[in-house]
């Protein structure tokens, strides 16, 4: 390897690593928050990370291909090495993304009511399928059981059920004694 080839390799490696670092920094700045978030917000962010990773990898592979076509193989190798990191990120985000897609769990009233911490996948299925929308508070209590966590805010009542996954809560918003909105929510730091 000549000095020119070595410089080409190191330069491409450093520039690619720097570009990846900037992309990750932008992702972190755009998505970082101490506030709470709904499951939909979190899943949308994770889907964005997944598809962005796919785009970055495809773009990097195209650049490596173009470098090889123009006979700049040491530069191509320098660009290709950081792609291993991108594949690792793709694997992590892809695993989370596909886990989010496969969430279905049929509602089992006995299992639900016997659990102090409600089954997360069951709660997620209830929210995603809008199963509880339109039900009265009496129907909700009959199906989901009594909860001590209630709140009244801006002419709406809220019921909260804690789930067995991390700090996720199933929130039901009532207006005129009917469920008008359901979502899974994770408290933030509140800073």
C-alpha positions as CSV (number, residue, x, y, z in Angstrom):
1,X,0.0,0.0,0.0
2,X,1.5,3.3,-1.0
3,X,1.2,6.5,1.0
4,X,-1.4,7.9,-1.4
5,X,-3.5,4.8,-1.0
6,X,-3.2,4.9,2.8
7,X,-4.2,8.6,2.9
8,X,-7.2,7.8,0.6
9,X,-8.2,4.9,2.9
10,X,-7.8,6.9,6.2
11,X,-9.5,10.0,4.7
12,X,-12.5,8.0,3.5
13,X,-12.7,6.2,6.9
14,X,-12.6,9.5,8.9
15,X,-15.1,11.3,6.6
16,X,-17.5,8.4,6.7
17,X,-17.2,8.1,10.5
18,X,-17.7,11.8,10.8
19,X,-20.8,11.8,8.6
20,X,-22.3,8.9,10.6
21,X,-21.5,10.8,13.9
22,X,-23.3,13.9,12.6
23,X,-26.3,11.9,11.5
24,X,-26.5,10.2,15.0
25,X,-26.1,13.5,16.7
26,X,-28.9,15.0,14.7
27,X,-31.2,12.1,15.5
28,X,-30.4,12.4,19.2
29,X,-31.0,16.2,19.2
30,X,-34.3,15.9,17.3
31,X,-35.7,13.1,19.3
32,X,-34.4,13.7,22.9
33,X,-36.9,14.8,25.4
34,X,-37.4,14.7,29.2
35,X,-41.2,14.8,28.6
36,X,-43.5,11.8,28.5
37,X,-44.6,10.3,25.3
38,X,-47.3,8.1,23.9
39,X,-46.6,4.7,22.4
40,X,-47.5,6.0,18.9
41,X,-44.9,8.7,19.2
42,X,-42.2,6.3,20.3
43,X,-43.1,3.8,17.6
44,X,-43.1,6.5,14.9
45,X,-39.6,7.6,16.1
46,X,-38.3,4.0,16.0
47,X,-39.8,3.4,12.5
48,X,-38.0,6.6,11.4
49,X,-34.7,5.3,12.8
50,X,-35.2,2.0,11.0
51,X,-35.9,3.5,7.6
52,X,-33.2,6.1,8.0
53,X,-30.7,3.3,8.8
54,X,-31.8,1.5,5.6
55,X,-31.4,4.7,3.6
56,X,-27.9,5.4,5.1
57,X,-26.8,1.9,4.3
58,X,-28.1,1.9,0.8
59,X,-26.4,5.3,0.2
60,X,-23.1,4.1,1.6
61,X,-23.2,0.9,-0.5
62,X,-23.9,3.0,-3.6
63,X,-20.9,5.3,-2.8
64,X,-18.7,2.3,-2.2
65,X,-19.9,0.8,-5.6
66,X,-19.1,4.1,-7.4
67,X,-15.7,4.3,-5.8
68,X,-14.9,0.7,-6.9
69,X,-16.1,1.5,-10.5
70,X,-13.7,4.5,-10.6
71,X,-10.9,2.3,-9.4
72,X,-10.6,3.9,-5.9
73,X,-10.6,0.7,-4.0
74,X,-8.8,2.0,-0.9
75,X,-11.2,4.8,-0.6
76,X,-14.1,2.4,-1.0
77,X,-12.7,0.2,1.8
78,X,-12.4,3.2,4.1
79,X,-16.0,4.0,3.4
80,X,-17.1,0.4,3.8
81,X,-15.7,-0.2,7.3
82,X,-18.1,2.1,9.2
83,X,-21.0,0.4,7.4
84,X,-20.6,-2.4,9.9
85,X,-21.7,0.1,12.6
86,X,-24.6,1.0,10.4
87,X,-25.6,-2.6,10.0
88,X,-25.5,-3.0,13.8
89,X,-27.8,0.0,14.2
90,X,-30.1,-1.4,11.5
91,X,-30.2,-4.7,13.4
92,X,-31.1,-3.0,16.7
93,X,-33.7,-0.7,15.2
94,X,-35.1,-3.5,13.0
95,X,-35.5,-5.8,15.9
96,X,-37.5,-3.1,17.8
97,X,-39.4,-2.1,14.7
98,X,-40.6,-5.6,13.9
99,X,-41.4,-6.3,17.6
100,X,-43.7,-3.2,17.5
101,X,-45.5,-4.6,14.5
102,X,-46.1,-8.0,16.2
103,X,-48.0,-6.9,19.2
104,X,-51.3,-8.7,19.0
105,X,-52.7,-10.4,22.1
106,X,-56.3,-11.3,22.4
107,X,-58.1,-9.7,25.4
108,X,-58.6,-12.2,28.2
109,X,-60.8,-10.7,30.9
110,X,-59.7,-13.3,33.6
111,X,-56.0,-12.7,32.9
112,X,-56.5,-8.9,32.8
113,X,-58.4,-8.6,36.1
114,X,-56.1,-11.0,38.0
115,X,-53.0,-9.0,37.1
116,X,-52.2,-6.0,39.2
117,X,-49.9,-4.8,36.4
118,X,-52.0,-5.3,33.2
119,X,-50.5,-7.2,30.2
120,X,-48.9,-4.7,27.9
121,X,-49.5,-6.5,24.6
122,X,-53.2,-6.9,25.6
123,X,-53.4,-3.1,26.4
124,X,-51.7,-2.3,23.1
125,X,-54.1,-4.4,21.2
126,X,-57.1,-2.7,22.9
127,X,-55.6,0.8,22.0
128,X,-54.6,-0.1,18.4
129,X,-57.9,-1.7,17.6
130,X,-59.9,1.2,19.2
131,X,-61.8,-1.5,21.1
132,X,-62.7,0.7,24.0
133,X,-63.8,3.8,22.1
134,X,-67.5,4.6,22.7
135,X,-67.9,2.4,25.8
136,X,-69.3,3.9,29.0
137,X,-67.4,4.1,32.3
138,X,-69.6,1.4,33.7
139,X,-68.8,-0.9,30.7
140,X,-65.1,-0.2,31.1
141,X,-65.2,-1.0,34.8
142,X,-67.1,-4.3,34.1
143,X,-64.5,-5.3,31.4
144,X,-61.2,-3.9,32.8
145,X,-62.0,-3.7,36.5
146,X,-61.7,-0.9,38.9
147,X,-58.7,1.4,39.0
148,X,-57.8,3.8,41.8
149,X,-56.0,6.1,39.3
150,X,-58.5,8.6,38.1
151,X,-58.2,12.2,37.0
152,X,-60.5,15.0,36.0
153,X,-59.1,17.7,33.7
154,X,-60.7,20.2,31.4
155,X,-64.2,18.6,31.4
156,X,-62.9,15.1,30.8
157,X,-62.4,12.2,33.1
158,X,-59.4,9.9,32.8
159,X,-58.8,6.3,34.0
160,X,-55.3,4.9,34.2
161,X,-54.2,1.2,34.2
162,X,-50.5,0.4,34.8
163,X,-49.0,-2.2,32.5
164,X,-46.3,-4.9,33.1
165,X,-43.9,-3.3,30.6
166,X,-41.6,-0.7,32.1
167,X,-43.5,2.4,33.0
168,X,-46.3,2.3,30.3
169,X,-49.8,3.2,31.4
170,X,-53.1,2.6,29.6
171,X,-54.9,5.9,29.6
172,X,-58.7,6.2,28.9
173,X,-60.2,9.6,28.3
174,X,-63.9,10.0,28.9
175,X,-66.2,12.8,27.7
176,X,-69.9,12.7,28.6
177,X,-69.3,9.3,30.2
178,X,-68.0,7.7,27.0
179,X,-64.5,6.8,26.1
180,X,-63.3,9.2,23.4
181,X,-59.6,8.4,23.3
182,X,-57.2,5.6,24.5
183,X,-53.5,5.6,24.4
184,X,-50.5,4.1,26.1
185,X,-48.3,6.7,27.8
186,X,-44.9,6.7,29.4
187,X,-44.2,9.4,32.0
188,X,-41.1,11.5,31.4
189,X,-38.9,13.1,33.9
190,X,-41.0,16.3,33.9
191,X,-38.0,18.6,33.8
